[in-house]
Amino acid sequence: MAEQQQLLGGRYLLKDKVGAGGMASVYRAIDQVLDRTVAIKIMLPQYAGDPTFAARFKQEAQAAAGLQSPYIVGVYDWGKDGDTYYIVMEYLRGTDLKSGIRSHGALDPKKVAQIGSQICGALSVAHKHEIVHRDIKPQNIMVQPDGNIKVMDFGIARAKNSQLTQDNNVLGTAHYVSPEQTRGQELGPTSDIYSLGVVMYECATGQVPFDGEDAISVALKQVNELPVPPSQINPNVDGDLERIILKCMEKDPANRFQTAEELRRVLSSYLAGRTVDVPEPTRVIATSGATATRAMSDQTQAMARPVGGAAAVNTTARTAVGQIDSSAYENKRDGMSKGKIAGIAVAVIAVVAIAIFAVSGLLAPAKMVKVPNVVGLDQQTAVDAIRQAGFEPGEITPGYSHEYPEGQVMEQHPTQNDDGTATAAEGSEIDIVVSQGEEPAETTEVPDLSEATSRDEAERLIRAAGLEPDATEKSDEAEAGTILDQNPKAGEEVEVGSKVSFTVSTGPNTTSVPDLTGCSESEARDALDSADFGMSVTREYSDTVQEGYVISWNPSGKQEPGTTITVVISRGPDMTTQETPVPDLTGMSKAAAEDALESAGFVADVSYADGQSAGVDPDHVISWDPSGSAAPGTTIHIVVAWDVADSGESTDTGETTESTGARHIG
């Protein structure tokens, strides 16, 4: 169909087939209106003409389209094109949970709880819309590349107000159905919770809790047997998770978690490491009935309900199973002895066994035949070989393989032993996985790093896109932390896990100028020389820094190598600015005063008083200014008494110089 590029509804262009189920095939398609990839489920031709199945198909679309949750596959549209019924859904990348368990075995307990919590999120939304999924199993849980899940396939989901019936078939996969679903009773949210418990059990242990040779034997075990505690299969399963799983799987719906939201809260507490208050599970149950002997696969099977003449037998079987189940939980006090109760229980079990064997036609042991090896065959040849060997083709699922080319069978279940001795019940189903060739590389868009302000921020953006950062640092005039370039460019589509190279600026090519505090001139020169800086020296007086040591330097901080740093070296204190006491010149002669001032670092300026000075000998100091203290080098003005010998008379000229005040002696 895809090869012919069929267009559905004038809008959806089919590209390639990606899966197949019991009722429909799934194709990848392009929505030409919105230009997006979608998945389209197309009802198989043999069912399209059946009004009952067509109505169920329509119901699935209408029910699922109203469910909005990050953990439910989105349904966009549905329609009919000629005789073809189709549903348009969200296209998902990833693998189903069943394949993941087959590949990896038991999962980490925390991962089990995380998956369970997300499935609860999906079921909580469905149950609020009064929709019971009815087919929760790992095959219907898609694990996306980011590790989150989406619940798929509401194909047998049924709203409470639906008038549709399934009179001759009880649908669902026997490994995961609840006891009440096995008995054909009214189903509620607790039925989905039971199935979810089985899914978590399988995730935690790598195997289903109940297995058998056919659907009927497994269904009987769901009703009549207690599961082996998960920790006995996988010792890594802790007691809290084990109690949660086994409470989900209680035979009596009243003993399970009553809502998906309640279970989700308990799982959230477990994931957060908080105390989980879940009681110990039921440990006693009625003896199980006999089981049939056909090989059992995990493919969804139709467990036939007899009609016509077999109706009475079917009613007897269903009623008997119901009695067995209720006896496991009720402690009746009707006066009967334990022996009578045990006898009745045995009789009921016998009725169940006889009724089911009569209905199934399995009173005689099933014929065991050799399992064919169909790995490596193309799909049609493999299907033919399965039928020729006396088996029925089961679930056909797509897969990716490096070993097997597109179209060839890459896996089968059950498998053929290396020695060719594997056998299974004639008529049982063989599931196959058909290769789609090598898995196409998942791509993602390269983020734009230009807005990042640091290397760390750029690396976070890259990892968030599923890519690997490859950083290089480079000196540049741009501010430190600036992203200078990236490769591949922003917006380019690349394979997930690819490297994104980018260059981040460390700022200009600078080096820190050494701290020269307390250094002598020679020490400062050595330090700057070692850091590739030049040095120029200026000298200043300092009252606080010892002579010959660094006062300051400029520039400081980070500088380009080779920069000349100007260093100020101390001359010591400036003595010219230090005041000293002016000598006391009282009674000193002119000559003695001049000597005293010179010795103290001052300069003498002498002048004579005008006229005689009473009480002062001639040529002796009368006064001086300034007195007290003065800076060295200051001129001190001295006035001395008049000396007759220096009267100013001139014997050479006969002139007399008269003074009106002190006479200055040069």
Secondary structure, DSSP 8 states (H G I E B T S, - for coil): -GGGT-EETTTEEEEEEEEE-SSEEEEEEEETTTTEEEEEEEE-HHHHT-HHHHHHHHHHHHHHHT---TTB--EEEEEEETTEEEEEEE---SEEHHHHHHHH-S--HHHHHHHHHHHHHHHHHHHHTTEE-----GGGEEE-TTS-EEE---TT-EETT-----TTEE-S-TTT--HHHHTT----HHHHHHHHHHHHHHHHHSS-S---SSHHHHHHHHHH-----HHHH-TTS-HHHHHHHHHHT-SSGGGS-SSHHHHHHHHHHHHTT--------------------S---SS---EE---GGGHHHHHHHHHHHHHHHHHTT----SS--HHHHHHHHHHHHHHHHHHHHHHHT-SS---EEE----TTSBHHHHHHHHHHTT-EEEEEEEE--SSS-TTBEEEEES---TTS--EEETT-EEEEEEE-SS----EEE----TT--SHHHHHHHHHHTT-EEEEEEE--SS-TT-EEEEES-TT-EEETT-EEEEEEE--SS-EE----TT-BHHHHHHHHHHTT-EEEEEEEE-SSS-TTBEEEEES-SEE-TT-EEEEEEEEE--GGG--EE----TT-BHHHHHHHHHHTT-EEEEEE-SS--TTS-TTBEEEEES-SEE-TT-EEEEEE---GGGS-B-TTT--B---SS-EE--
